Amino acid sequence: MKPRTSPVPDPAQTPAQDDLLCLCRDTALRWGRGIRQTASAMIGQPDYDAYVAHTAANHPDQPPLDKVAFFRLHEQRRFGGSGSFKCC
C-alpha cells in the first residue's frame, strides 16, 4: 500500500496573505463608498463626483464648480433661496 500524503498547494494557485488583505481592504473601501453615497442620497446631498463626470461629458466648455460652491448651491436649492438649479 502506498502511504497517503497530503498534496502540497501550489503557491501560484493559493492567494498570498498580502493579496487577501488587499482584497479585504479594497472590498471594505468599496462598501464604505457605497454606504456614503446611499446615506448622502437619503439626506438629499448630491454626489459631487457624479456632477464632475456629468459636467465633463455634457458641458466641456464650462469648468465644474468646486466642492464647497457645489454643496452650497444644492443646499440653497433644497432649503430655499433664489431660484432653483437646473442643468440641461
C-alpha positions in Angstrom: 0.0 0.0 0.0 1.2 3.4 -0.9 1.3 5.9 2.0 -1.1 8.8 1.7 0.5 12.2 1.6 -1.3 15.5 1.6 -0.9 17.4 -1.6 1.3 20.4 -1.4 -0.6 23.5 -2.5 0.9 25.3 -5.5 1.9 28.8 -4.4 0.7 30.2 -7.8 -2.8 28.9 -7.1 -3.2 29.9 -3.4 -3.5 33.7 -2.7 -0.8 35.1 -0.5 -1.8 36.6 2.8 -0.9 40.1 1.5 -3.2 39.6 -1.5 -6.1 38.5 0.8 -5.5 41.6 3.0 -5.6 43.8 -0.1 -8.7 42.2 -1.3 -10.4 42.7 2.1 -9.3 46.3 2.2 -10.5 47.0 -1.3 -13.9 45.4 -0.6 -14.3 47.4 2.7 -13.4 50.7 0.9 -15.9 49.9 -1.9 -18.6 49.1 0.6 -17.8 52.3 2.5 -18.1 54.4 -0.6 -21.5 52.8 -1.4 -22.7 53.4 2.2 -21.6 57.0 2.0 -23.4 57.5 -1.4 -26.5 55.9 -0.1 -26.5 58.0 3.1 -25.9 61.2 1.1 -28.8 60.3 -1.2 -31.1 59.6 1.8 -30.5 63.1 3.2 -30.6 64.8 -0.1 -26.9 65.5 -0.7 -26.0 65.1 -4.3 -22.9 63.2 -5.4 -20.1 65.6 -6.3 -18.1 63.0 -8.3 -21.2 62.3 -10.5 -21.6 66.0 -11.0 -18.0 66.4 -12.2 -18.3 63.5 -14.6 -21.6 64.9 -15.9 -20.1 68.3 -16.4 -17.1 66.9 -18.2 -19.2 64.8 -20.5 -22.0 67.3 -21.3 -20.5 70.7 -20.7 -16.8 70.5 -21.7 -16.7 74.3 -22.2 -17.7 75.0 -18.6 -15.4 74.3 -15.6 -17.2 72.4 -12.8 -17.9 74.2 -9.5 -15.6 73.5 -6.7 -16.9 71.2 -3.9 -17.8 74.0 -1.5 -19.7 76.0 -4.1 -21.5 72.9 -5.4 -22.8 71.9 -2.0 -23.8 75.5 -1.1 -25.7 75.7 -4.3 -27.6 72.5 -3.7 -28.3 73.4 0.0 -29.7 76.7 -1.2 -31.9 74.9 -3.8 -33.1 72.4 -1.2 -33.8 74.7 1.7 -35.0 77.7 -0.2 -33.2 80.5 -1.9 -33.1 82.5 -5.1 -34.5 80.1 -7.7 -33.6 76.5 -8.5 -30.5 74.9 -10.0 -31.2 73.4 -13.4 -28.8 71.7 -15.8 -29.7 70.6 -19.3 
